[in-house]
Amino acid sequence: MMYGSDGNGEGWVGDVYVHVSATTLAPGQFEARARIKALLWQANDGNLTTLHDGTLEVRYPSNGILEYWKRKAGSAVPIPVAHPVPSGPLRPIKLMFRRVDSLGITWHWAICMGDSIYETGGSMAVIGPRGVVHASSPLVTSKVAQTGTRPEQFDGYVERGWTSAQTDAEVEQFCTEWVNRHPMYDVRGPNCQTFAEDLFIRLTGQNLEFSKFADLKRGPEASANAVWLNPSKKPF
């Protein structure tokens, strides 16, 4: 697999030829979309992380893919990418969650930074504290889309001392670009959890430590650090 400076790559992975389009979220952290044209296969929820030893961790949760790649000639070195210097004060970050089904299997995620909460709707749309930030369809008519996100819409959160100095304007610019790259919502991904992790990486430079729904494992709702706003929604 060979990558260009534009983030596009292609090459043989085993017996199949794969095309990848990667976008930098933070130094050494990328979101990715992969296609195998010959098999009419694609995955749009990729997460690529350059580890300390140069290994590239490749994750596509929607397809159960977790692989570790190394360069043939040695360790990988991430291409330095200039990001705008955040201009606001440090604000605490929380991973918000809300139970979706009666069995507690599926959970909706959102990112709260200070008093501002950002989440996806199913259109695809990103909704923030003032309503819709950006949508791929004009058919976003829910009450939350009109009034904006609020803490009471969620069942709990996890807070681990994460902070960011990104401003709401900078986050909204990221949200607009993210929706343009992911115009279609897919319950397997890209979905609300894909968005939450991508925004978290952009804000902090690190992956979320929790499994997604597609990983078939418990997520933040099972964390010992979970704070419950609605204890009746606890899964156990």
Backbone as CSV, one residue per row, in Angstrom:
resi,resn,N_x,N_y,N_z,CA_x,CA_y,CA_z,C_x,C_y,C_z
1,MET,0.850,-1.188,0.000,0.000,0.000,0.000,0.889,1.243,0.000
2,MET,0.696,2.122,-0.981,1.463,3.355,-1.093,0.527,4.547,-0.915
3,TYR,0.907,5.480,-0.016,0.116,6.681,0.230,0.827,7.901,-0.340
4,GLY,0.057,8.806,-0.939,0.584,10.075,-1.396,0.404,11.146,-0.337
5,SER,1.001,12.304,-0.560,0.895,13.401,0.405,-0.517,13.947,0.503
6,ASP,-1.388,13.608,-0.478,-2.780,14.052,-0.436,-3.661,13.130,0.389
7,GLY,-3.077,12.070,0.966,-3.842,11.142,1.790,-4.447,9.985,1.027
8,ASN,-4.337,9.982,-0.300,-4.866,8.884,-1.099,-3.827,7.789,-1.241
9,GLY,-4.279,6.558,-1.111,-3.373,5.430,-1.225,-4.019,4.278,-1.953
10,GLU,-3.199,3.394,-2.481,-3.713,2.188,-3.127,-2.630,1.131,-3.147
11,GLY,-3.060,-0.118,-3.216,-2.108,-1.207,-3.264,-2.751,-2.522,-2.878
12,TRP,-1.933,-3.561,-2.915,-2.415,-4.903,-2.593,-2.419,-5.123,-1.082
13,VAL,-3.550,-5.612,-0.586,-3.669,-6.059,0.802,-4.071,-7.527,0.726
14,GLY,-3.102,-8.393,0.899,-3.370,-9.810,0.661,-3.632,-10.027,-0.818
15,ASP,-4.803,-10.587,-1.134,-5.137,-10.908,-2.517,-6.044,-9.877,-3.174
16,VAL,-6.311,-8.752,-2.503,-7.226,-7.759,-3.064,-6.525,-6.414,-3.202
17,TYR,-6.945,-5.643,-4.201,-6.367,-4.325,-4.460,-7.291,-3.285,-3.840
18,VAL,-6.758,-2.469,-2.948,-7.564,-1.551,-2.148,-7.207,-0.108,-2.458
19,HIS,-8.228,0.748,-2.560,-8.047,2.189,-2.677,-8.472,2.826,-1.347
20,VAL,-7.643,3.722,-0.821,-7.917,4.356,0.467,-7.801,5.867,0.331
21,SER,-8.726,6.563,0.949,-8.654,8.021,1.054,-8.622,8.370,2.536
22,ALA,-7.517,8.971,2.984,-7.332,9.284,4.403,-7.294,10.794,4.610
23,THR,-7.846,11.247,5.735,-7.848,12.664,6.100,-7.238,12.805,7.484
24,THR,-6.314,13.730,7.634,-5.652,13.928,8.922,-6.598,14.565,9.928
25,LEU,-6.706,13.948,11.103,-7.460,14.509,12.214,-6.540,15.204,13.208
26,ALA,-5.376,14.620,13.412,-4.340,15.143,14.304,-3.040,14.483,13.859
27,PRO,-1.876,14.980,14.276,-0.621,14.353,13.860,-0.592,12.854,14.173
28,GLY,-0.411,12.031,13.128,-0.376,10.580,13.301,-1.737,9.931,13.448
29,GLN,-2.826,10.714,13.285,-4.189,10.206,13.447,-4.996,10.566,12.207
30,PHE,-5.680,9.552,11.638,-6.373,9.767,10.376,-7.726,9.060,10.388
31,GLU,-8.701,9.650,9.716,-9.916,8.927,9.364,-9.707,8.412,7.953
32,ALA,-10.435,7.350,7.577,-10.171,6.755,6.265,-11.427,6.127,5.679
33,ARG,-11.433,6.098,4.348,-12.472,5.425,3.585,-11.776,4.487,2.600
34,ALA,-12.227,3.250,2.561,-11.553,2.237,1.732,-12.530,1.618,0.742
35,ARG,-12.012,1.277,-0.443,-12.826,0.631,-1.474,-12.057,-0.507,-2.121
36,ILE,-12.762,-1.587,-2.409,-12.236,-2.658,-3.252,-13.147,-2.707,-4.470
37,LYS,-12.710,-2.081,-5.537,-13.579,-1.908,-6.704,-14.015,-3.241,-7.293
38,ALA,-13.118,-4.207,-7.313,-13.431,-5.489,-7.940,-14.543,-6.236,-7.215
39,LEU,-14.686,-5.980,-5.916,-15.701,-6.673,-5.116,-16.893,-5.787,-4.784
40,LEU,-16.898,-4.550,-5.304,-17.962,-3.582,-4.996,-18.113,-3.398,-3.484
41,TRP,-16.973,-3.390,-2.791,-16.959,-3.277,-1.321,-16.395,-1.924,-0.920
42,GLN,-16.955,-1.364,0.161,-16.391,-0.147,0.709,-16.669,-0.057,2.202
43,ALA,-15.827,0.692,2.898,-16.012,0.978,4.318,-15.616,2.430,4.535
44,ASN,-16.467,3.177,5.228,-16.276,4.622,5.362,-16.055,5.077,6.797
45,ASP,-15.735,4.150,7.693,-15.567,4.516,9.108,-14.165,4.170,9.606
46,GLY,-13.162,4.258,8.725,-11.813,3.849,9.089,-11.128,4.785,10.062
47,ASN,-10.273,4.209,10.890,-9.437,4.961,11.829,-8.023,4.424,11.697
48,LEU,-7.081,5.297,11.306,-5.681,4.919,11.146,-4.864,5.666,12.193
49,THR,-4.066,4.914,12.954,-3.258,5.507,14.017,-1.820,5.045,13.874
50,THR,-0.886,6.005,13.798,0.528,5.670,13.774,1.014,5.491,15.206
51,LEU,1.410,4.259,15.557,1.861,3.959,16.904,3.308,4.411,17.099
52,HIS,3.790,4.345,18.355,5.111,4.885,18.686,6.247,4.204,17.916
53,ASP,6.076,2.921,17.586,7.137,2.211,16.874,6.997,2.309,15.356
54,GLY,6.083,3.148,14.881,5.886,3.322,13.453,4.849,2.402,12.849
55,THR,4.325,1.455,13.634,3.268,0.575,13.146,2.000,1.381,12.889
56,LEU,1.310,1.064,11.802,0.037,1.707,11.490,-1.098,0.794,11.940
57,GLU,-1.858,1.249,12.937,-3.045,0.504,13.372,-4.210,0.878,12.461
58,VAL,-4.835,-0.122,11.856,-5.908,0.086,10.887,-7.197,-0.514,11.438
59,ARG,-8.213,0.342,11.625,-9.496,-0.120,12.154,-10.637,0.305,11.240
60,TYR,-11.500,-0.647,10.901,-12.770,-0.373,10.236,-13.832,-1.136,11.033
61,PRO,-14.369,-0.548,12.091,-15.298,-1.265,12.980,-16.506,-1.855,12.257
62,SER,-17.017,-1.166,11.221,-18.212,-1.649,10.528,-18.002,-3.008,9.899
63,ASN,-16.740,-3.372,9.638,-16.437,-4.658,9.005,-15.585,-5.562,9.884
64,GLY,-15.444,-5.196,11.154,-14.683,-6.022,12.083,-13.202,-6.106,11.760
65,ILE,-12.659,-5.071,11.125,-11.250,-5.091,10.701,-10.381,-4.401,11.754
66,LEU,-9.366,-5.087,12.219,-8.323,-4.531,13.072,-7.009,-5.168,12.650
67,GLU,-6.127,-4.368,12.043,-4.863,-4.879,11.529,-3.734,-3.939,11.919
68,TYR,-2.513,-4.456,11.857,-1.323,-3.665,12.160,-0.348,-3.804,11.000
69,TRP,0.001,-2.666,10.396,0.863,-2.672,9.218,2.187,-1.993,9.547
70,LYS,3.252,-2.488,8.893,4.560,-1.849,8.976,5.115,-1.625,7.576
71,ARG,5.902,-0.566,7.444,6.539,-0.314,6.162,7.582,-1.387,5.873
72,LYS,7.693,-1.741,4.618,8.630,-2.786,4.218,10.069,-2.408,4.557
73,ALA,10.383,-1.112,4.489,11.754,-0.654,4.698,11.992,-0.087,6.098
74,GLY,11.079,-0.348,7.032,11.287,0.158,8.384,10.079,0.879,8.931
75,SER,10.316,1.660,9.983,9.235,2.331,10.685,8.633,3.455,9.854
76,ALA,7.340,3.639,10.024,6.639,4.723,9.349,6.852,6.025,10.092
77,VAL,6.892,7.101,9.345,7.003,8.428,9.937,5.826,9.256,9.438
78,PRO,4.923,9.701,10.314,3.772,10.465,9.853,4.193,11.781,9.212
79,ILE,3.467,12.178,8.172,3.745,13.439,7.498,3.277,14.580,8.382
80,PRO,4.154,15.548,8.739,3.719,16.672,9.574,2.624,17.464,8.872
81,VAL,1.574,17.763,9.606,0.457,18.525,9.055,0.197,19.714,9.956
82,ALA,0.105,20.884,9.370,-0.122,22.096,10.163,-1.603,22.243,10.449
83,HIS,-1.957,22.361,11.725,-3.326,22.627,12.137,-3.407,24.048,12.666
84,PRO,-4.576,24.697,12.538,-4.727,26.026,13.119,-4.467,25.987,14.624
85,VAL,-3.787,26.992,15.130,-3.536,27.065,16.566,-4.830,27.456,17.265
86,PRO,-5.342,26.624,18.178,-6.594,26.960,18.873,-6.470,28.310,19.571
87,SER,-7.537,29.097,19.487,-7.476,30.464,20.005,-8.303,30.677,21.263
88,GLY,-8.979,29.647,21.773,-9.839,29.823,22.926,-9.227,29.289,24.202
89,PRO,-9.910,29.477,25.327,-9.437,28.924,26.602,-9.644,27.419,26.660
90,LEU,-8.898,26.741,27.519,-9.086,25.303,27.691,-10.472,25.024,28.255
91,ARG,-11.139,24.042,27.656,-12.461,23.626,28.133,-12.458,22.119,28.355
92,PRO,-13.146,21.656,29.386,-13.196,20.211,29.639,-14.034,19.496,28.587
93,ILE,-13.670,18.245,28.306,-14.371,17.427,27.322,-15.026,16.239,28.017
94,LYS,-16.259,15.956,27.619,-16.983,14.783,28.109,-17.469,13.972,26.914
95,LEU,-17.489,12.658,27.084,-18.149,11.785,26.121,-19.547,11.508,26.657
96,MET,-20.561,12.073,26.016,-21.951,11.889,26.425,-22.511,10.626,25.770
97,PHE,-23.461,9.980,26.438,-24.089,8.809,25.823,-25.564,8.725,26.208
98,ARG,-26.333,8.075,25.329,-27.781,7.914,25.540,-28.196,6.542,25.043
99,ARG,-28.971,5.869,25.850,-29.448,4.522,25.485,-30.451,4.626,24.344
100,VAL,-30.299,3.747,23.333,-31.152,3.794,22.158,-32.226,2.711,22.190
101,ASP,-31.878,1.501,22.619,-32.826,0.391,22.596,-33.129,-0.079,24.015
102,SER,-34.193,-0.838,24.162,-34.653,-1.267,25.485,-33.697,-2.248,26.158
103,LEU,-32.868,-2.947,25.377,-31.951,-3.943,25.933,-30.604,-3.336,26.344
104,GLY,-30.372,-2.082,25.987,-29.102,-1.461,26.336,-27.943,-1.959,25.493
105,ILE,-28.235,-2.349,24.248,-27.187,-2.822,23.341,-26.596,-1.669,22.536
106,THR,-27.455,-0.772,22.093,-27.039,0.334,21.230,-27.056,1.641,22.009
107,TRP,-25.984,2.422,21.866,-25.845,3.688,22.597,-25.427,4.796,21.648
108,HIS,-26.093,5.930,21.789,-25.769,7.121,21.019,-24.678,7.903,21.741
109,TRP,-23.678,8.394,20.983,-22.581,9.162,21.567,-22.599,10.601,21.066
110,ALA,-22.064,11.480,21.890,-21.871,12.879,21.515,-20.660,13.408,22.272
111,ILE,-20.113,14.516,21.808,-18.982,15.145,22.476,-19.427,16.477,23.069
112,CYS,-19.134,16.648,24.355,-19.425,17.896,25.058,-18.101,18.590,25.364
113,MET,-17.974,19.826,24.950,-16.792,20.619,25.239,-17.248,21.897,25.935
114,GLY,-16.943,22.006,27.227,-17.498,23.110,28.003,-18.995,22.937,28.102
115,ASP,-19.755,23.906,27.595,-21.214,23.820,27.581,-21.764,23.455,26.209
116,SER,-20.893,23.169,25.262,-21.316,22.913,23.887,-21.276,21.425,23.579
117,ILE,-22.404,20.880,23.108,-22.510,19.460,22.784,-22.728,19.317,21.280
118,TYR,-21.961,18.385,20.669,-22.060,18.118,19.233,-22.368,16.642,19.018
119,GLU,-23.378,16.378,18.182,-23.801,15.010,17.894,-24.273,14.926,16.451
120,THR,-24.443,13.698,15.950,-24.984,13.508,14.610,-26.443,13.124,14.686
121,GLY,-27.158,13.487,13.622,-28.495,12.977,13.384,-28.418,12.027,12.211
122,GLY,-29.490,11.291,11.948,-29.419,10.214,10.970,-29.470,10.613,9.517
123,SER,-29.372,11.911,9.173,-29.635,12.305,7.773,-28.490,12.206,6.758
124,MET,-27.284,12.648,6.797,-26.408,12.869,7.958,-26.399,14.366,8.323
125,ALA,-26.483,14.665,9.598,-26.423,16.032,10.070,-25.641,16.064,11.368
126,VAL,-24.911,17.161,11.586,-24.290,17.414,12.879,-25.059,18.543,13.546
127,ILE,-25.452,18.303,14.779,-26.242,19.265,15.550,-25.417,19.746,16.720
128,GLY,-25.406,21.035,16.942,-24.657,21.635,18.033,-25.556,22.408,18.970
129,PRO,-24.992,23.233,19.827,-25.783,23.943,20.843,-26.778,24.945,20.267
130,ARG,-26.571,25.358,19.006,-27.499,26.308,18.387,-28.342,25.659,17.285
131,GLY,-28.345,24.347,17.221,-29.105,23.649,16.199,-28.198,23.012,15.169
132,VAL,-28.706,22.849,13.943,-27.948,22.172,12.895,-26.706,22.978,12.532
133,VAL,-25.559,22.307,12.574,-24.304,22.923,12.123,-24.165,22.746,10.620
134,HIS,-24.358,21.505,10.174,-24.282,21.217,8.742,-24.999,19.893,8.501
135,ALA,-25.683,19.786,7.364,-26.427,18.574,7.029,-26.280,18.263,5.554
136,SER,-26.353,16.976,5.222,-26.276,16.561,3.823,-27.644,16.575,3.163
137,SER,-28.683,16.818,3.963,-30.052,16.857,3.446,-30.813,17.981,4.151
138,PRO,-31.746,18.636,3.465,-32.549,19.679,4.122,-33.635,19.099,5.025
139,LEU,-33.809,17.779,4.996,-34.900,17.146,5.741,-34.476,16.825,7.176
140,VAL,-34.082,17.842,7.912,-33.710,17.693,9.320,-34.656,18.573,10.118
141,THR,-35.685,17.971,10.684,-36.769,18.763,11.273,-37.051,18.425,12.730
142,SER,-36.183,17.663,13.380,-36.437,17.301,14.776,-36.359,18.524,15.676
143,LYS,-36.916,18.414,16.871,-36.882,19.520,17.825,-35.452,19.885,18.194
144,VAL,-34.602,18.865,18.397,-33.203,19.121,18.741,-32.503,19.882,17.627
145,ALA,-32.848,19.545,16.374,-32.235,20.235,15.243,-32.571,21.715,15.256
146,GLN,-33.722,22.057,15.780,-34.143,23.455,15.821,-33.638,24.179,17.059
147,THR,-33.630,23.505,18.196,-33.314,24.174,19.465,-31.877,23.977,19.918
148,GLY,-31.203,22.945,19.414,-29.835,22.677,19.828,-29.747,21.589,20.881
149,THR,-28.558,21.075,21.087,-28.320,19.987,22.029,-28.264,20.499,23.466
150,ARG,-28.704,19.640,24.417,-28.722,19.978,25.837,-28.283,18.755,26.650
151,PRO,-27.648,18.948,27.800,-27.201,17.801,28.619,-28.337,16.877,29.029
152,GLU,-29.525,17.436,29.274,-30.636,16.601,29.741,-31.144,15.630,28.678
153,GLN,-30.657,15.735,27.461,-31.042,14.796,26.409,-30.250,13.490,26.491
154,PHE,-29.307,13.413,27.427,-28.420,12.252,27.523,-28.592,11.556,28.869
155,ASP,-28.204,10.279,28.900,-28.366,9.471,30.110,-27.133,9.495,30.997
156,GLY,-25.979,9.857,30.455,-24.771,9.881,31.265,-23.581,10.365,30.471
157,TYR,-22.426,10.355,31.122,-21.206,10.795,30.451,-19.980,10.225,31.145
158,VAL,-18.858,10.275,30.430,-17.555,9.928,30.996,-16.649,11.145,30.826
159,GLU,-15.943,11.497,31.899,-15.004,12.617,31.874,-13.704,12.142,32.507
160,ARG,-12.600,12.249,31.739,-11.320,11.713,32.200,-10.216,12.762,32.209
161,GLY,-10.568,14.020,32.428,-9.570,15.074,32.450,-9.150,15.565,31.081
162,TRP,-9.918,15.201,30.028,-9.616,15.654,28.674,-9.948,17.151,28.548
163,THR,-9.148,17.882,27.803,-9.406,19.298,27.558,-9.026,19.666,26.133
164,SER,-9.529,20.804,25.674,-9.167,21.344,24.372,-9.369,22.853,24.389
165,ALA,-8.552,23.545,23.601,-8.694,24.991,23.438,-9.352,25.343,22.109
166,GLN,-9.874,24.341,21.398,-10.596,24.620,20.158,-11.827,25.475,20.476
167,THR,-12.130,26.439,19.615,-13.316,27.267,19.783,-14.514,26.600,19.104
168,ASP,-15.718,27.065,19.399,-16.907,26.528,18.741,-16.840,26.764,17.236
169,ALA,-16.290,27.905,16.808,-16.170,28.175,15.370,-15.264,27.152,14.704
170,GLU,-14.167,26.781,15.364,-13.250,25.788,14.811,-13.899,24.406,14.780
171,VAL,-14.661,24.069,15.819,-15.358,22.783,15.841,-16.413,22.740,14.740
172,GLU,-17.137,23.818,14.550,-18.177,23.847,13.525,-17.580,23.722,12.128
173,GLN,-16.403,24.285,11.910,-15.731,24.122,10.623,-15.370,22.653,10.395
174,PHE,-14.858,21.998,11.452,-14.556,20.568,11.348,-15.828,19.778,11.056
175,CYS,-16.926,20.098,11.744,-18.190,19.374,11.559,-18.680,19.489,10.120
176,THR,-18.577,20.676,9.548,-18.999,20.890,8.161,-18.181,20.021,7.210
177,GLU,-16.868,20.018,7.396,-16.001,19.206,6.543,-16.277,17.723,6.745
178,TRP,-16.558,17.321,7.990,-16.807,15.903,8.280,-18.076,15.423,7.587
179,VAL,-19.142,16.214,7.644,-20.392,15.823,6.971,-20.179,15.743,5.461
180,ASN,-19.410,16.661,4.903,-19.141,16.616,3.469,-18.398,15.347,3.073
181,ARG,-17.559,14.818,3.984,-16.845,13.567,3.697,-17.691,12.340,3.991
182,HIS,-18.730,12.509,4.822,-19.584,11.375,5.222,-21.055,11.757,5.036
183,PRO,-21.510,11.904,3.808,-22.878,12.382,3.580,-23.975,11.369,3.889
184,MET,-23.598,10.092,4.032,-24.599,9.051,4.267,-24.387,8.403,5.628
185,TYR,-25.435,8.380,6.447,-25.386,7.713,7.751,-25.555,6.210,7.544
186,ASP,-24.761,5.434,8.260,-24.861,3.967,8.216,-24.836,3.477,9.659
187,VAL,-25.802,2.668,10.045,-25.866,2.213,11.432,-24.595,1.481,11.843
188,ARG,-23.896,0.859,10.889,-22.635,0.169,11.186,-21.464,1.142,11.240
189,GLY,-21.613,2.280,10.600,-20.576,3.289,10.512,-20.337,3.687,9.063
190,PRO,-20.191,5.012,8.830,-20.075,6.086,9.816,-21.413,6.413,10.474
191,ASN,-21.351,6.573,11.784,-22.535,6.846,12.579,-22.171,7.830,13.694
192,CYS,-23.008,7.921,14.714,-22.759,8.871,15.797,-21.458,8.569,16.536
193,GLN,-21.132,7.296,16.670,-19.910,6.918,17.381,-18.669,7.226,16.550
194,THR,-18.768,7.044,15.223,-17.665,7.417,14.339,-17.384,8.912,14.459
195,PHE,-18.444,9.714,14.402,-18.291,11.168,14.506,-17.689,11.564,15.846
196,ALA,-18.209,10.976,16.932,-17.720,11.342,18.265,-16.233,11.054,18.405
197,GLU,-15.787,9.896,17.913,-14.362,9.593,18.029,-13.525,10.503,17.133
198,ASP,-13.984,10.769,15.911,-13.222,11.636,15.014,-13.093,13.044,15.601
199,LEU,-14.178,13.580,16.156,-14.102,14.905,16.770,-13.211,14.875,18.004
200,PHE,-13.311,13.814,18.788,-12.463,13.677,19.979,-10.979,13.671,19.589
201,ILE,-10.643,12.939,18.535,-9.253,12.896,18.062,-8.813,14.286,17.628
202,ARG,-9.676,14.975,16.907,-9.335,16.321,16.452,-9.049,17.243,17.641
203,LEU,-9.822,17.088,18.715,-9.693,17.973,19.873,-8.508,17.617,20.762
204,THR,-8.202,16.317,20.878,-7.230,15.868,21.871,-5.977,15.219,21.287
205,GLY,-6.046,14.762,20.019,-4.910,14.062,19.435,-4.789,12.621,19.860
206,GLN,-5.844,12.055,20.444,-5.795,10.651,20.878,-7.117,9.963,20.586
207,ASN,-7.059,8.627,20.461,-8.268,7.849,20.241,-9.086,7.755,21.521
208,LEU,-10.395,7.619,21.358,-11.226,7.258,22.499,-10.870,5.843,22.946
209,GLU,-10.953,5.602,24.228,-10.554,4.307,24.777,-11.687,3.299,24.808
210,PHE,-12.826,3.634,24.211,-14.007,2.786,24.323,-14.337,2.103,22.999
211,SER,-14.867,0.882,23.107,-15.289,0.141,21.928,-16.581,0.728,21.382
212,LYS,-16.745,0.589,20.056,-17.967,1.035,19.402,-18.966,-0.112,19.316
213,PHE,-20.201,0.227,18.929,-21.258,-0.764,18.775,-20.837,-1.874,17.824
214,ALA,-20.172,-1.497,16.709,-19.774,-2.495,15.709,-18.687,-3.431,16.209
215,ASP,-17.996,-3.057,17.296,-16.974,-3.932,17.868,-17.584,-5.071,18.680
216,LEU,-18.913,-5.000,18.917,-19.641,-6.006,19.690,-19.094,-6.125,21.118
217,LYS,-18.704,-4.981,21.678,-18.225,-4.923,23.056,-18.882,-3.753,23.768
218,ARG,-18.835,-3.763,25.092,-19.390,-2.664,25.876,-18.590,-1.389,25.664
219,GLY,-19.276,-0.257,25.727,-18.643,1.031,25.530,-18.584,1.838,26.816
220,PRO,-18.702,3.154,26.731,-18.559,4.019,27.913,-19.619,3.776,28.979
221,GLU,-20.759,3.232,28.585,-21.817,2.968,29.578,-21.384,1.926,30.604
222,ALA,-20.357,1.128,30.280,-19.858,0.107,31.204,-18.633,0.583,31.983
223,SER,-18.205,1.820,31.752,-17.006,2.330,32.417,-17.250,2.596,33.899
224,ALA,-16.233,2.307,34.710,-16.322,2.622,36.138,-16.360,4.127,36.367
225,ASN,-15.976,4.900,35.345,-15.967,6.357,35.451,-17.242,6.999,34.919
226,ALA,-18.220,6.185,34.524,-19.467,6.736,33.989,-20.240,7.471,35.080
227,VAL,-20.722,8.655,34.738,-21.585,9.442,35.623,-22.985,9.401,35.019
228,TRP,-23.962,8.949,35.804,-25.307,8.750,35.266,-26.211,9.926,35.589
229,LEU,-26.765,10.532,34.537,-27.770,11.587,34.688,-29.155,10.994,34.801
230,ASN,-29.318,9.795,34.246,-30.588,9.063,34.300,-30.272,7.617,34.684
231,PRO,-30.145,7.338,35.980,-29.739,5.993,36.427,-30.658,4.870,35.972
232,SER,-31.915,5.181,35.646,-32.854,4.137,35.216,-32.452,3.522,33.872
233,LYS,-31.533,4.172,33.166,-31.094,3.670,31.863,-29.852,2.792,31.946
234,LYS,-29.336,2.556,33.143,-28.169,1.680,33.286,-28.490,0.306,32.701
235,PRO,-27.565,-0.285,31.947,-27.848,-1.561,31.299,-27.801,-2.762,32.224
236,PHE,-27.306,-2.580,33.459,-27.221,-3.722,34.387,-27.149,-3.184,35.793
